[in-house]
Amino acid sequence: MLPLAEFSTAALGAGITIIGAGIGIGMVFFSGLQSIARQPELQAKLQTQMIIGAAFIEGAALFALVICLMKG
């Protein structure tokens, strides 16, 4: 395969990974904020869970990004 084609596939994979992570984090915080609006007394517990969930999504996205760049 040509070097440019390999770079293009790695860049495409990395872009899809970052877009997916952004959507996932957005959904986590959207759902968390809706839950906090419904039950404000659970704000501290939900906020902690939202941050942990976002960290897991970021970790998975970073792992996938590294794999994409290593393959490319």
WOMOJO-V588030 format. One record per residue. N is the residue number from 0. RES is the residue in one small letter. SS is DSSP state (H for helix, E for strand, C for the rest). OMEGA is omega in degrees with one decimal (NA if undefined). D_LAST is the distance of its C-alpha to the last C-alpha in Angstrom with 1 decimal. Layout:
# WOMOJO-V588030
N:RES:SS:OMEGA:D_LAST  N:RES:SS:OMEGA:D_LAST
This chain:
# WOMOJO-V588030
0:m:C:179.6:10.6  1:l:C:179.4:10.7  2:p:H:-179.9:8.4  3:l:H:179.4:9.4  4:a:H:177.9:8.7  5:e:H:178.5:5.0  6:f:H:-179.3:5.3  7:s:H:179.7:7.9  8:t:H:177.4:6.7  9:a:H:179.5:4.6  10:a:H:178.2:7.9  11:l:H:177.7:10.0  12:g:H:178.7:9.3  13:a:H:178.7:9.9  14:g:H:178.6:12.9  15:i:H:178.3:14.3  16:t:H:-178.2:14.2  17:i:H:177.3:16.1  18:i:H:178.7:18.5  19:g:H:178.4:19.2  20:a:H:178.3:20.0  21:g:H:177.9:22.2  22:i:H:-179.9:24.1  23:g:H:179.4:24.6  24:i:H:177.1:26.0  25:g:H:179.0:28.1  26:m:H:178.5:29.5  27:v:H:-177.3:30.3  28:f:H:176.1:32.2  29:f:H:-180.0:33.9  30:s:H:179.5:35.3  31:g:H:179.3:36.3  32:l:H:174.8:38.1  33:q:H:179.8:39.9  34:s:H:178.9:41.0  35:i:H:178.5:42.2  36:a:H:-179.7:44.2  37:r:H:-178.2:45.9  38:q:C:-176.7:46.6  39:p:H:-178.8:46.7  40:e:H:179.1:48.1  41:l:H:-172.8:44.8  42:q:H:-176.6:42.8  43:a:H:-179.1:42.1  44:k:H:-179.3:40.9  45:l:H:-179.5:38.7  46:q:H:177.6:37.2  47:t:H:180.0:36.2  48:q:H:177.9:34.6  49:m:H:-179.1:32.8  50:i:H:177.8:31.3  51:i:H:177.8:30.3  52:g:H:178.1:28.7  53:a:H:178.6:26.7  54:a:H:177.1:25.6  55:f:H:178.6:24.4  56:i:H:178.5:22.5  57:e:H:179.3:20.9  58:g:H:178.3:20.0  59:a:H:179.3:18.4  60:a:H:178.7:16.4  61:l:H:177.2:15.3  62:f:H:179.5:14.4  63:a:H:178.0:12.3  64:l:H:178.1:10.7  65:v:H:178.1:9.9  66:i:H:178.9:8.6  67:c:H:-177.7:6.2  68:l:H:176.6:5.1  69:m:H:-179.6:5.5  70:k:H:-177.0:3.8  71:g:C:NA:0.0
